[in-house]
Each structure stands twice: as C-alpha cells, then as structure tokens.
Amino acid sequence: MSGGGRCLGDRQTGEQLRSTRVTRGWSVQEVAGRLRIRPPLIEALEGDDYTPFGAATYARGQLRNYARLLGLDDHALLQGFR
C-alpha cells in the first residue's frame, strides 16, 4: 500500500465511519467487540490509516465489515480503495 498507508484519496471515508458511530452512540470499544478486532484498528479505519492492517485485502475487508455494521453502503465506501 502506498501513500503512507492511505488507500483512499481523501479523509471522507474515515470521518463518515466515525460520525455514524458517534451518532449511534457506540464507543470504539463497542464497535471493536462487534467486529472482533482491536480498538486501535477501529481508530485506524476512522483515521483513514490502513498501514496497521498490513495487507490491502485485510484493510478492505475490515472497512467493508465496519460499513455494514453501521448500515452504510460498503460498495460506495470501497469505490476509491486501491
């Protein structure tokens, strides 16, 4: 993954995840528990930082899972992922 681990061209995706989570009243820890991943990885997704995931495939899968958990359109969020 290039660009310092950023796979999307802007910070819109992570902000959308974060704001939707906050609107639902969920903490980072709650989301991490539901997705069965560590809280720092949730924070990384919300910060559009995919370097902690190592492989782009893993980052993409977790981004998809998070979007679905929040009821967001995962296809639209993943459109800019490269």
C-alpha positions in Angstrom: 0.0 0.0 0.0 1.4 3.3 -0.9 0.9 6.9 0.2 1.7 6.3 3.9 -0.9 3.6 4.1 -3.7 5.6 2.8 -5.7 3.7 0.2 -8.4 6.3 -0.3 -7.8 9.7 -1.8 -9.5 11.7 1.0 -10.4 11.6 4.7 -14.1 11.4 3.9 -14.4 7.7 4.5 -13.0 7.6 8.0 -14.9 10.7 9.0 -18.1 9.1 7.7 -17.4 6.0 9.8 -16.6 7.9 12.9 -19.6 10.3 12.7 -22.0 7.5 12.0 -20.6 5.5 15.0 -20.9 8.6 17.3 -24.5 9.3 16.1 -25.4 5.7 17.0 -23.9 6.3 20.5 -21.3 3.5 20.1 -17.9 3.6 21.5 -14.7 2.5 19.7 -14.6 -0.4 22.2 -18.2 -1.5 21.4 -17.5 -1.5 17.6 -14.3 -3.4 18.1 -16.2 -6.0 20.1 -18.8 -6.4 17.5 -16.3 -6.7 14.7 -13.9 -8.8 16.8 -10.9 -6.6 16.1 -8.7 -4.5 18.4 -9.9 -0.9 19.2 -6.7 0.7 17.6 -7.8 -0.8 14.3 -11.1 0.9 14.5 -9.3 4.1 15.2 -7.1 3.5 12.2 -10.1 3.0 9.9 -11.6 6.2 11.2 -8.4 8.0 10.6 -8.1 6.6 7.0 -4.8 4.9 8.1 -4.6 1.4 6.7 -1.0 0.6 7.5 -1.8 -1.3 10.7 -3.7 -3.9 8.5 -0.6 -4.9 6.6 -2.3 -6.3 3.5 -4.8 -4.2 1.5 -7.1 -7.2 1.4 -7.4 -7.3 5.2 -8.0 -3.5 5.3 -10.6 -3.7 2.6 -12.4 -6.5 4.4 -12.5 -4.7 7.7 -13.6 -1.5 6.1 -16.5 -3.4 4.4 -17.4 -5.1 7.7 -17.4 -1.8 9.6 -19.5 0.0 6.9 -22.1 -2.9 7.0 -22.2 -2.8 10.8 -23.1 0.9 10.7 -25.6 0.4 7.9 -23.6 2.3 5.3 -23.2 1.5 1.7 -20.0 -0.6 1.7 -19.7 -0.5 -2.1 -19.7 3.3 -2.2 -17.1 3.5 0.6 -14.8 1.0 -1.1 -15.1 2.6 -4.6 -12.0 4.7 -4.1 -10.0 1.9 -2.4 -6.9 1.0 -4.4 
